[in-house]
Amino acid sequence: MFTGLIQALGTIRPLGGDAWQITCVLEDTAVILPDLSIGDSVAVDGVCLTVMEVLPQGFIAAASPETLRRTTLGQQTEDGFVNLETALRVGSKLGGHFVMGHVDGIGRLQAVEQTATSWEMIFRANETIARYIVPKGSIAVNGVSLTIAEYDSGSMQFKVAVIPLTYIHTNLHYLRLGSQVNLEADILGKYVEKLIHSGTTDDSVAHTSLDELTPTFLTEHGYL
């Protein structure tokens, strides 16, 4: 489990088979490597990977064909940067939100605009993840924990405001229009959907979208 607070940047390159070498940016090695051990989990652009070998300036991890198919890792170039975060430790501060490292789908950057206080970025999601997106909810973009400012269900586009510290110290500022990103919805929304839809034979509940789950609807179906 992760928090979505990026600790370092790195580069990634294939070694053949399912092995990938992740190299930390030189000034960030002291953040990632001191406590890193074989078997540890590291989020690489939001994708949970297991450390197979620790190197002087990085590590080697395995990424299955399924992982590469569902994420952008297989599309990374050696001159591109990936966001890195080690697993959350028990007792550590949770400054972002619960990020599992299980990417739900790939999105695309549609627009970006710098304002006086932040960079406003608009991404387009796919149907798999769109149903979990709610205004003021959380989402992980390339592993970065962000708050959804606006959401248009028709176009499946959402807007986030990225503060300068996050923008500068993650790979979000390397994105260009059309760039693909890994998206992971908040796990809490998935559990709510599962609890509401499980154990019922009422078709009106089983086929209800999250947008229709109002307090009135829940009361009528015995949930409140």
C-alpha positions as CSV (number, residue, x, y, z in Angstrom):
1,M,0.0,0.0,0.0
2,F,1.2,3.5,-0.8
3,T,0.1,7.1,-0.2
4,G,0.5,8.8,-3.5
5,L,3.2,11.1,-2.2
6,I,6.1,10.7,-4.6
7,Q,9.5,10.4,-3.1
8,A,11.8,10.3,-6.2
9,L,12.1,10.2,-9.9
10,G,13.8,7.5,-11.9
11,T,14.3,6.0,-15.4
12,I,13.2,2.5,-16.5
13,R,14.6,0.2,-19.1
14,P,13.8,-3.4,-20.1
15,L,16.4,-6.1,-19.4
16,G,14.7,-8.9,-21.2
17,G,11.9,-11.3,-20.1
18,D,9.9,-9.7,-17.3
19,A,12.9,-7.9,-15.7
20,W,13.1,-4.1,-15.7
21,Q,15.8,-1.9,-14.3
22,I,14.7,1.2,-12.5
23,T,17.5,3.8,-11.9
24,C,16.9,6.6,-9.4
25,V,17.8,10.2,-10.3
26,L,21.2,10.7,-8.7
27,E,20.1,13.1,-6.0
28,D,17.1,10.9,-5.0
29,T,19.0,7.7,-4.3
30,A,19.4,8.5,-0.6
31,V,15.6,8.7,-0.4
32,I,14.7,5.3,-2.0
33,L,17.7,3.0,-1.5
34,P,18.8,3.0,2.2
35,D,16.0,0.8,3.5
36,L,15.2,-1.1,0.2
37,S,15.4,-4.9,0.3
38,I,14.7,-7.8,-2.0
39,G,11.0,-8.5,-1.9
40,D,9.9,-5.0,-1.1
41,S,7.2,-3.2,-3.0
42,V,7.8,0.0,-4.9
43,A,5.2,2.0,-6.9
44,V,6.7,2.9,-10.3
45,D,4.4,5.4,-12.0
46,G,1.7,4.1,-9.7
47,V,2.3,0.4,-10.5
48,C,3.2,-1.8,-7.6
49,L,6.4,-3.8,-8.5
50,T,8.4,-6.2,-6.4
51,V,12.2,-5.6,-6.0
52,M,14.2,-8.6,-7.3
53,E,17.7,-7.1,-6.8
54,V,19.0,-3.9,-5.3
55,L,21.6,-1.9,-7.3
56,P,23.9,0.9,-6.3
57,Q,21.7,3.5,-7.9
58,G,18.4,1.6,-8.3
59,F,16.8,-1.8,-8.4
60,I,15.5,-4.5,-10.7
61,A,11.9,-5.5,-10.6
62,A,9.6,-7.9,-12.5
63,A,6.6,-6.6,-14.6
64,S,4.4,-9.3,-16.1
65,P,2.9,-9.0,-19.6
66,E,-0.5,-8.3,-18.0
67,T,1.0,-5.4,-16.1
68,L,2.6,-4.0,-19.2
69,R,-0.7,-4.4,-21.1
70,R,-2.7,-2.5,-18.5
71,T,-0.3,0.3,-17.8
72,T,2.1,2.7,-19.5
73,L,5.3,1.0,-18.3
74,G,5.9,-0.8,-21.5
75,Q,5.7,2.5,-23.4
76,Q,8.4,4.3,-21.3
77,T,11.6,5.4,-23.0
78,E,14.9,5.4,-21.3
79,D,15.0,9.2,-21.4
80,G,11.6,9.5,-19.7
81,F,11.1,9.7,-16.0
82,V,8.9,7.6,-13.7
83,N,7.6,8.5,-10.3
84,L,8.8,6.3,-7.4
85,E,7.4,5.7,-3.9
86,T,8.3,2.9,-1.4
87,A,5.5,1.1,0.5
88,L,3.8,2.7,3.4
89,R,5.2,1.7,6.8
90,V,2.9,1.1,9.7
91,G,2.8,4.2,11.8
92,S,3.9,6.5,9.0
93,K,1.9,9.7,8.1
94,L,-0.8,9.2,5.5
95,G,-0.6,12.6,3.7
96,G,-2.3,11.5,0.5
97,H,-4.8,8.6,0.2
98,F,-4.7,4.8,0.2
99,V,-3.1,3.8,-3.1
100,M,-2.8,0.1,-3.8
101,G,-0.6,0.2,-6.9
102,H,-3.2,-1.6,-8.9
103,V,-3.8,0.5,-12.0
104,D,-7.4,0.6,-13.2
105,G,-6.8,2.0,-16.6
106,I,-4.9,4.4,-18.8
107,G,-5.9,8.0,-19.2
108,R,-4.7,10.9,-21.5
109,L,-3.8,14.5,-20.7
110,Q,-6.3,16.7,-22.5
111,A,-5.3,20.2,-21.3
112,V,-3.0,21.9,-18.9
113,E,-3.0,25.6,-17.8
114,Q,-0.8,27.4,-15.3
115,T,-2.6,29.6,-12.9
116,A,-1.4,31.9,-10.1
117,T,-1.3,29.1,-7.6
118,S,-1.2,25.8,-9.5
119,W,-1.3,23.9,-12.7
120,E,-4.8,22.9,-13.7
121,M,-4.7,19.6,-15.7
122,I,-7.6,17.8,-17.4
123,F,-7.4,14.1,-18.1
124,R,-9.7,11.8,-19.9
125,A,-10.5,8.4,-18.2
126,N,-12.0,5.2,-19.6
127,E,-15.2,3.5,-18.7
128,T,-13.5,1.1,-16.3
129,I,-12.4,3.9,-13.9
130,A,-14.9,6.7,-14.8
131,R,-17.7,5.3,-12.6
132,Y,-15.5,5.8,-9.5
133,I,-14.6,9.4,-10.2
134,V,-16.4,12.0,-8.0
135,P,-15.8,15.7,-7.4
136,K,-13.6,16.2,-4.3
137,G,-12.7,12.5,-4.3
138,S,-9.2,11.1,-4.7
139,I,-7.4,9.7,-7.7
140,A,-3.8,8.5,-8.4
141,V,-2.3,9.8,-11.7
142,N,1.0,8.1,-12.4
143,G,1.0,7.3,-8.7
144,V,0.5,10.9,-7.6
145,S,-2.4,11.4,-5.1
146,L,-4.6,14.2,-6.4
147,T,-8.0,15.6,-5.6
148,I,-10.6,15.8,-8.3
149,A,-11.8,19.4,-8.7
150,E,-14.4,18.8,-11.5
151,Y,-15.7,15.9,-13.4
152,D,-17.8,15.7,-16.6
153,S,-19.5,12.3,-16.9
154,G,-20.4,12.9,-20.5
155,S,-16.8,13.2,-21.7
156,M,-15.3,11.2,-18.8
157,Q,-12.9,14.1,-18.2
158,F,-11.8,15.3,-14.8
159,K,-9.8,18.3,-13.7
160,V,-7.1,18.4,-10.9
161,A,-5.2,21.3,-9.5
162,V,-1.5,20.4,-9.0
163,I,0.5,22.6,-6.6
164,P,3.9,23.7,-7.7
165,L,5.8,21.4,-5.3
166,T,4.0,18.3,-6.7
167,Y,4.2,19.5,-10.3
168,I,8.0,20.2,-10.2
169,H,9.0,17.1,-8.2
170,T,7.0,14.5,-10.2
171,N,6.9,13.6,-13.9
172,L,3.6,15.4,-14.3
173,H,5.5,18.4,-15.6
174,Y,7.0,16.3,-18.4
175,L,3.6,15.4,-19.8
176,R,2.4,16.8,-23.1
177,L,-1.1,17.0,-24.6
178,G,-2.1,13.4,-25.4
179,S,0.4,11.8,-23.0
180,Q,-0.9,8.6,-21.4
181,V,-1.0,8.2,-17.7
182,N,-1.7,5.4,-15.2
183,L,-5.0,5.9,-13.3
184,E,-6.1,4.3,-10.1
185,A,-9.4,5.1,-8.4
186,D,-9.8,5.4,-4.7
187,I,-10.2,1.9,-3.2
188,L,-13.0,3.2,-0.9
189,G,-15.3,3.8,-3.9
190,K,-14.8,0.2,-5.1
191,Y,-15.7,-1.2,-1.7
192,V,-18.8,0.9,-1.5
193,E,-19.9,-0.3,-4.9
194,K,-19.3,-3.9,-4.0
195,L,-21.2,-3.7,-0.7
196,I,-24.2,-2.0,-2.3
197,H,-24.4,-4.4,-5.2
198,S,-23.7,-7.7,-3.4
199,G,-26.3,-9.8,-1.8
200,T,-29.2,-8.3,-3.5
201,T,-31.7,-9.6,-6.1
202,D,-33.2,-6.2,-6.6
203,D,-32.5,-5.3,-10.2
204,S,-33.0,-1.6,-9.5
205,V,-30.1,-1.8,-7.1
206,A,-27.8,-4.1,-9.1
207,H,-28.0,-2.0,-12.2
208,T,-27.7,1.4,-10.5
209,S,-24.8,3.7,-11.3
210,L,-22.9,5.5,-8.7
211,D,-24.3,8.8,-9.9
212,E,-27.8,7.6,-8.8
213,L,-26.8,6.5,-5.3
214,T,-28.4,9.5,-3.5
215,P,-29.4,9.5,0.2
216,T,-33.0,9.2,-0.9
217,F,-32.3,6.1,-3.1
218,L,-30.3,4.4,-0.3
219,T,-33.1,5.1,2.2
220,E,-35.7,3.6,-0.1
221,H,-33.7,0.4,-0.4
222,G,-33.0,0.0,3.3
223,Y,-29.4,1.2,3.5
224,L,-30.0,4.1,5.9
